[in-house]
């Protein structure tokens, strides 16, 4: 007899995610990020052909009509490959409500951005004339193409950032349900980073030798790997649980999503840092891959509004629930 409350994605949903994983693996090698912060036109086209941007769109609108669980599982896969924030923003824009008379967003690339006080920062991406800008408890897609902007640091965050004086015309806005889906996607991408950092750290610990044996046999490294495994598992499980809660329309959906963002964000930062430690000196070098995970996790958390804000929303959601 099936339990009334479901806690995890079904076998069919996991199988679909595995199929997508096999499709995107050759498209998104980590080595690409040493050449460019952006995805190539070929990658964008391939993701479109796979159906990434229409996962949850209604079938009558050319989408797949799938739910939050399938979307979250696929975003976890993309997070493991450190997908560009613009891809996630373009996927997330489907959850916004278009403003009457605004430009059509279907088929458009949408950059990711955030507002802090009077600063509006976007992650530059070629071909994007719109940006999904997050601001505390609000989010909207804005037309940024004609607006003047100034470049910011393009190395610190593993992204080329631009600052705008104004956000431009809003063409679509997110209601509370749409915001929740954005945060679920944030959690999923960060859960993917946590898993990828674990995989890389364990693989390196098994092949790197000191004193005639793999460093993974040393107790300190074992403890790092064990803690990383627990963190990655908690991030993925909480994200999956939250996605199921959203699809089932449960009263606790909001607190589960906010908890997933907090758990996955913390796991991504911690695992990325431990992965660098396991690699030792080479982990800090620009030529190696470990630092890529830490930078991308920091960027996604900044776009999402920070873990402190997520922590406050968890408390608020629990008190309301």
C-alpha positions in Angstrom: 0.0 0.0 0.0 1.5 3.4 -1.0 2.0 5.9 1.7 -0.1 9.0 1.7 3.0 11.3 1.8 5.6 10.8 -0.8 9.2 11.8 0.0 11.2 11.1 -3.1 11.0 11.2 -6.9 9.7 8.1 -8.5 11.8 5.6 -10.4 10.3 6.9 -13.7 11.3 10.5 -12.9 14.8 9.4 -11.9 15.1 7.5 -15.2 14.1 10.5 -17.2 16.7 12.6 -15.4 19.4 9.9 -16.2 18.5 10.1 -19.8 18.9 13.8 -19.9 22.2 13.4 -18.0 23.5 11.2 -20.8 22.5 13.7 -23.4 24.1 16.8 -21.8 27.3 15.1 -20.6 29.2 15.5 -23.9 27.9 19.1 -24.3 29.2 20.4 -21.0 32.8 19.4 -20.2 34.3 21.4 -17.3 37.2 22.2 -19.5 35.0 24.6 -21.5 35.0 27.1 -18.6 38.7 27.7 -18.9 38.0 29.1 -22.4 34.7 31.0 -21.9 32.3 31.8 -19.1 29.4 31.5 -21.6 27.8 28.5 -23.3 28.4 28.3 -27.1 25.6 28.8 -29.6 25.9 25.0 -30.3 25.3 24.2 -26.7 22.2 26.5 -26.6 20.8 25.0 -29.7 21.5 21.4 -28.4 19.8 22.2 -25.1 16.8 23.5 -27.0 16.6 20.4 -29.1 16.8 18.2 -26.0 13.8 20.1 -24.7 15.5 21.7 -21.6 13.7 25.1 -22.0 10.2 23.6 -22.3 10.3 21.0 -19.5 7.3 22.5 -17.6 5.7 24.4 -20.3 2.2 23.2 -21.3 2.1 20.7 -24.2 -0.2 22.9 -26.2 2.6 25.6 -26.1 5.2 23.2 -27.3 6.5 22.1 -23.9 6.7 18.7 -22.2 4.2 19.5 -19.4 6.3 18.0 -16.7 6.4 19.0 -13.1 8.7 20.5 -10.4 10.3 17.1 -9.7 11.5 16.5 -13.3 12.6 20.1 -13.5 14.6 19.9 -10.3 16.3 16.6 -11.2 17.3 18.0 -14.6 18.6 21.2 -13.0 20.7 19.0 -10.6 22.3 17.4 -13.7 23.0 20.9 -15.2 24.3 22.1 -11.9 26.9 19.3 -11.8 28.1 20.6 -15.1 28.3 24.2 -13.9 25.8 25.4 -16.5 25.8 29.1 -17.2 23.3 31.2 -15.1 21.7 32.4 -18.3 20.5 28.9 -19.1 18.9 28.6 -15.6 17.3 32.0 -16.0 15.9 31.1 -19.4 14.5 27.9 -18.0 13.1 29.8 -15.0 11.4 32.5 -17.1 8.6 30.0 -18.0 7.3 30.4 -14.4 6.7 34.2 -14.9 3.5 35.8 -15.9 3.8 37.9 -19.1 2.7 41.5 -18.8 0.1 42.5 -21.4 1.7 44.0 -24.5 5.2 43.0 -23.5 7.7 41.3 -25.8 7.4 37.6 -26.4 10.0 35.7 -24.4 9.7 32.3 -26.1 12.9 31.4 -27.9 14.8 34.3 -26.3 17.9 33.9 -24.2 17.6 35.5 -20.8 20.5 36.6 -18.6 20.5 36.2 -14.8 20.8 39.2 -12.5 20.1 40.6 -9.1 19.4 43.9 -7.4 21.1 45.0 -4.1 19.9 48.4 -2.8 20.6 50.6 -5.8 22.9 48.3 -7.7 21.6 46.1 -10.5 24.1 43.4 -11.6 23.7 40.9 -14.4 25.8 38.0 -15.6 26.7 39.0 -19.2 25.8 36.5 -21.9 26.0 37.1 -25.6 22.6 37.3 -27.3 20.6 38.2 -24.2 18.4 41.3 -24.5 16.4 40.4 -21.4 17.5 39.7 -17.8 15.7 37.8 -15.0 16.5 40.2 -12.1 15.9 39.0 -8.5 15.3 41.5 -5.7 14.7 40.2 -2.2 11.1 38.8 -2.4 10.5 39.9 -6.0 11.6 38.8 -9.4 10.8 40.0 -13.0 12.1 39.7 -16.5 13.3 43.0 -17.8 14.3 44.3 -21.3 18.0 45.3 -20.8 19.1 45.3 -24.5 19.1 49.1 -25.0 20.3 50.1 -21.6 23.8 51.4 -20.8 25.9 49.3 -18.5 29.4 49.1 -17.1 31.6 46.0 -16.9 32.6 44.6 -13.5 35.2 42.0 -12.5 35.1 39.1 -14.9 37.4 36.6 -13.0 36.3 36.7 -9.3 32.9 35.1 -9.9 33.7 32.9 -13.0 31.5 35.2 -14.9 31.5 38.6 -16.8 29.4 40.9 -14.7 27.8 44.2 -15.8 26.2 46.9 -13.6 23.1 48.8 -14.8 21.7 52.1 -13.6 18.1 50.9 -14.1 16.4 47.6 -14.8 14.5 48.7 -17.9 10.9 47.7 -18.8 9.5 44.7 -17.1 8.0 42.2 -19.5 7.0 39.4 -17.1 6.7 39.1 -13.3 6.8 36.2 -10.9 4.1 35.6 -8.3 4.7 33.7 -5.1 4.4 30.4 -6.8 6.8 31.4 -9.5 9.4 32.7 -7.0 9.1 29.3 -5.2 10.0 27.5 -8.4 13.0 29.8 -9.0 14.3 29.0 -5.5 13.7 25.3 -6.1 15.8 25.6 -9.2 18.5 27.4 -7.2 18.6 24.6 -4.7 18.8 22.0 -7.4 21.7 23.7 -9.2 23.6 24.0 -5.9 22.8 20.3 -5.0 24.4 19.4 -8.3 27.5 21.4 -7.5 27.7 19.7 -4.1 27.6 16.3 -5.8 30.1 17.2 -8.5 32.6 18.6 -5.9 32.2 15.3 -3.9 32.8 13.2 -7.1 35.9 15.2 -8.0 37.4 15.1 -4.5 36.9 11.4 -4.1 38.4 10.6 -7.5 41.5 12.7 -6.7 41.9 11.2 -3.3 41.9 7.7 -4.9 44.6 8.5 -7.5 46.9 11.0 -5.7 49.6 9.2 -3.7 51.9 10.3 -0.9 54.2 8.2 1.1 53.5 5.3 -1.3 49.7 5.1 -0.9 46.6 7.0 -2.0 45.8 10.1 0.1 42.3 8.8 0.4 43.6 6.2 2.9 44.6 9.0 5.3 42.1 9.6 8.1 41.8 13.4 7.6 40.9 12.9 3.9 38.5 10.1 4.8 36.7 12.4 7.1 36.5 15.1 4.5 35.1 12.7 1.9 32.6 11.3 4.4 31.3 14.7 5.4 31.1 15.8 1.7 29.1 12.6 0.9 26.6 13.4 3.8 26.2 17.0 2.7 25.6 16.1 -1.0 23.1 13.4 0.0 21.2 15.8 2.3 21.2 18.5 -0.4 19.8 16.2 -3.1 17.3 14.5 -0.8 15.9 17.8 0.6 15.7 19.2 -2.9 13.8 16.1 -4.2 11.5 16.2 -1.1 10.8 19.9 -1.7 10.0 19.3 -5.4 7.6 16.5 -4.5 5.9 18.8 -2.0 5.5 21.5 -4.7 4.0 19.1 -7.2 1.6 17.7 -4.6 0.6 21.2 -3.5 1.3 20.4 0.1 1.0 23.1 2.8 4.7 22.6 3.8 5.9 23.2 0.2 7.3 26.7 0.9 9.3 25.7 4.0 10.6 22.6 2.2 11.9 24.7 -0.8 13.5 27.3 1.4 15.1 24.6 3.5 16.4 23.0 0.3 18.0 26.2 -0.8 19.7 26.6 2.6 20.8 23.0 2.8 22.0 22.8 -0.8 23.7 26.2 -0.7 25.6 25.3 2.4 26.6 21.9 1.0 27.8 23.4 -2.3 30.1 25.9 -0.5 31.4 23.4 2.0 32.0 20.6 -0.6 33.7 23.0 -3.0 36.0 24.2 -0.2 36.8 20.7 0.9 37.5 19.6 -2.7 40.1 22.4 -2.9 41.7 21.2 0.3 41.8 17.6 -0.9 43.6 18.8 -4.0 46.2 20.7 -2.0 48.2 23.4 -3.7 47.0 22.6 -7.2 43.4 23.1 -6.0 44.1 26.8 -5.7 45.6 27.2 -9.2 43.7 28.9 -12.0 44.5 26.0 -14.4 42.9 23.4 -12.2 39.1 22.7 -11.9 38.3 22.7 -8.2 38.0 26.5 -7.9 35.4 26.5 -10.6 32.9 24.9 -8.2 33.4 27.4 -5.4 33.1 30.4 -7.7 29.9 29.1 -9.4 28.3 28.2 -6.1 29.1 31.7 -4.8 27.6 33.3 -7.9 24.4 31.3 -7.8 23.9 32.0 -4.1 24.4 35.7 -4.8 21.8 35.6 -7.5 19.4 33.7 -5.2 19.7 36.5 -2.6 22.1 34.8 -0.1 21.8 32.0 2.4 21.0 34.4 5.3 17.8 35.5 3.5 16.9 31.8 2.9 17.5 31.1 6.6 15.1 33.9 7.5 12.4 32.7 5.1 12.7 29.2 6.6 11.9 30.6 10.0 9.0 32.7 8.6 7.6 29.8 6.6 7.7 27.5 9.7 5.9 30.0 11.9 3.2 30.5 9.2 2.9 26.8 8.7 
